[in-house]
Amino acid sequence: MATYPVVNKETGEQKEVILSVDDWSQWKDDNPDWQRDWSDPSTCPSNGETGDPRAKIYKSHPGWKEVMNGVKKAAPTNKSITQQY
């Protein structure tokens, strides 16, 4: 089930609709006065992350950099590893 924040086009009333993804299209057709509310970025579909993914891995898993340094030493000619780590 997914939660869809919606807003009434005429009254400005806001609410959340909990539906399966399959039922969302039908709900929109049945409720033309309501539209998806995109004003809150936390409810927008996205991965929600920006920046370098390696930096996030290093921060959340402190030993990862040492692991990749070991891989880099074991495969010194692999440019996909040596250029990134």
HURAZI-V871613 format. One record per backbone hydrogen bond with DSSP energy under -1.0 kcal/mol. CO is the residue of the C=O (numbers start at 1). NH is the residue of the N-H. If there is no record, write none. Layout:
# HURAZI-V871613
CO_NH + CO_NH
This chain:
# HURAZI-V871613
2_19 + 4_17 + 5_37 + 6_15 + 7_35 + 8_12 + 13_8 + 15_6 + 17_4 + 19_2 + 20_24 + 23_27 + 24_28 + 25_29 + 26_30 + 27_31 + 31_34 + 33_9 + 35_7 + 40_43 + 41_44 + 52_56 + 53_57 + 54_58 + 55_59 + 56_60 + 57_61 + 61_64 + 63_67 + 64_68 + 65_69 + 66_70 + 67_71 + 68_72 + 69_73 + 70_74 + 71_75 + 75_78 + 77_79 + 78_81 + 78_82 + 79_83 + 81_85
